[in-house]
């Protein structure tokens, strides 16, 4: 290796020495490995993380929250083992759980529907990427959080509903045996 050549102008630094090894990141660099199928799969997944795809996922989750609410009704009725008249007949832990489940399920549906409210932006200049970015950011802020709340509330409602059915089934006295009629 030779020493750097001094510059003719003392105010300018000397020329750097000629490289003896290929620069980092080139094919000759042993630290860089070839792209694998797994790398390509991860890159394909990363390409799907676009704002539009994220909004579509939010819409799918909110739609699922609204349609899944029927599960709460099934759980509240103990999968058919008890009816609304049994829950309304007395004030008990099961009734309190049932009321809580219905309220939480209602809040879940309200959150999911709020996240699905159609947004019309008449003043959005789609040629201004900063405005587009800000619009998507606002959508994510509002819709993602309300969708997350809807999902969490739905889980809580399902747990309360299951607890209602279990409490009712475990605390309801067995029916008295039917009296035999004399022959």
C-alpha positions in Angstrom: 0.0 0.0 0.0 1.3 3.5 -0.8 1.0 6.6 1.2 -1.6 9.1 0.1 -0.5 11.6 -2.5 -0.1 15.1 -1.0 -2.4 17.7 -2.5 -0.9 20.5 -4.5 -3.1 22.9 -2.6 -2.3 22.8 1.1 -5.9 23.9 2.0 -7.3 20.7 0.4 -6.9 17.3 2.0 -4.7 14.6 0.4 -6.4 12.0 -1.8 -7.4 8.9 0.1 -5.5 5.8 -0.6 -6.9 3.4 -3.2 -9.2 0.8 -1.6 -7.6 -2.7 -1.4 -10.8 -4.6 -0.5 -14.3 -4.3 -2.0 -16.6 -1.9 -0.2 -19.0 -3.3 2.4 -22.3 -4.5 1.0 -20.8 -5.8 -2.3 -21.0 -9.4 -3.4 -17.4 -10.0 -2.3 -18.2 -8.9 1.3 -18.5 -12.1 3.4 -20.8 -10.3 5.9 -23.6 -10.0 3.2 -25.4 -13.3 2.6 -27.6 -14.1 -0.4 -31.3 -13.3 -0.2 -33.3 -16.3 1.0 -36.9 -17.4 0.4 -37.6 -16.3 4.0 -36.2 -12.9 3.3 -38.4 -12.6 0.2 -41.4 -13.7 2.2 -40.8 -11.1 4.9 -40.3 -8.4 2.2 -43.6 -9.4 0.6 -45.3 -9.1 4.0 -43.7 -5.7 4.6 -45.0 -4.5 1.2 -48.6 -5.3 2.4 -48.3 -2.9 5.3 -49.6 0.0 3.3 -52.1 2.5 4.7 -54.9 1.2 2.4 -54.3 -2.4 3.5 -54.2 -1.4 7.1 -57.6 0.4 6.7 -59.0 -2.7 5.1 -57.8 -4.8 8.1 -59.5 -2.4 10.5 -62.7 -2.6 8.5 -62.6 -6.4 8.6 -62.0 -6.5 12.3 -64.9 -4.1 13.0 -67.2 -6.1 10.8 -66.2 -9.3 12.6 -66.9 -7.6 16.0 -70.4 -6.7 14.9 -71.2 -10.1 13.5 -69.6 -12.0 16.4 -72.0 -10.3 18.9 -74.5 -13.2 18.3 -72.1 -15.4 20.3 -72.9 -13.2 23.3 -76.6 -14.2 23.0 -75.7 -17.9 22.8 -73.5 -17.6 25.8 -76.1 -15.7 27.8 -78.6 -18.4 27.2 -76.2 -21.1 28.3 -76.1 -22.5 24.8 -79.9 -23.1 25.1 -79.8 -24.4 28.6 -81.6 -21.5 30.1 -84.0 -18.8 28.9 -84.5 -15.1 29.6 -87.3 -15.9 31.9 -84.9 -17.6 34.3 -82.6 -14.6 34.3 -85.5 -12.2 34.9 -87.1 -14.2 37.7 -84.8 -13.2 40.5 -82.2 -10.7 41.4 -79.0 -12.6 41.7 -75.4 -12.7 40.7 -76.4 -14.2 37.4 -78.8 -11.4 36.6 -76.1 -8.8 37.4 -73.6 -10.6 35.2 -76.2 -10.8 32.4 -76.9 -7.1 32.6 -73.2 -6.3 32.6 -72.7 -8.6 29.6 -75.4 -6.9 27.6 -74.1 -3.4 28.5 -70.5 -4.3 27.5 -71.7 -6.1 24.3 -73.7 -2.9 23.4 -70.6 -0.8 24.0 -68.6 -3.2 21.8 -71.1 -2.8 19.0 -71.1 1.0 19.4 -67.3 1.1 19.2 -67.2 -1.1 16.1 -69.9 0.9 14.3 -68.1 4.1 15.2 -65.0 2.8 13.6 -66.9 2.1 10.5 -68.3 5.6 10.0 -67.7 6.6 6.4 -65.3 9.5 6.2 -65.7 12.0 3.4 -62.9 14.5 2.9 -64.0 17.1 0.4 -61.0 19.3 1.0 -58.3 16.6 0.9 -55.8 17.3 -1.9 -54.6 13.9 -2.9 -51.7 15.4 -4.8 -50.3 16.7 -1.5 -48.7 13.7 0.1 -48.4 15.5 3.4 -52.2 15.9 3.5 -52.7 12.3 2.5 -50.3 11.2 5.3 -52.1 13.4 7.8 -55.5 12.0 6.7 -54.4 8.4 7.1 -52.9 9.2 10.5 -56.2 10.7 11.7 -58.0 7.6 10.4 -55.7 5.2 12.1 -55.9 7.2 15.4 -59.7 7.2 15.5 -60.5 3.9 13.8 -57.8 1.7 15.1 -58.3 2.6 18.7 -62.1 2.2 18.5 -61.7 -1.1 16.8 -59.3 -2.3 19.5 -61.8 -1.1 22.1 -64.6 -3.0 20.4 -62.6 -6.2 20.3 -61.6 -6.0 24.0 -65.2 -5.2 25.0 -66.4 -8.1 23.0 -64.0 -10.4 24.8 -65.2 -9.0 28.1 -68.8 -9.5 27.1 -68.1 -13.1 26.1 -66.5 -13.8 29.5 -69.4 -12.1 31.4 -71.9 -14.1 29.3 -70.1 -17.4 30.0 -70.0 -16.5 33.7 -73.7 -15.7 33.6 -74.6 -19.0 32.1 -72.3 -20.9 34.4 -73.6 -19.1 37.5 -77.2 -19.7 36.5 -76.7 -23.4 35.8 -74.7 -23.9 39.0 -77.1 -22.0 41.3 -80.5 -22.9 39.9 -82.0 -25.6 42.1 -82.9 -28.8 40.4 -86.6 -29.2 39.6 -88.6 -31.2 42.0 -89.4 -34.7 40.8 -92.9 -35.0 39.4 -95.4 -36.6 41.8 -96.6 -39.9 40.7 -100.4 -40.1 40.3 -102.1 -42.9 42.2 -103.5 -45.6 40.0 
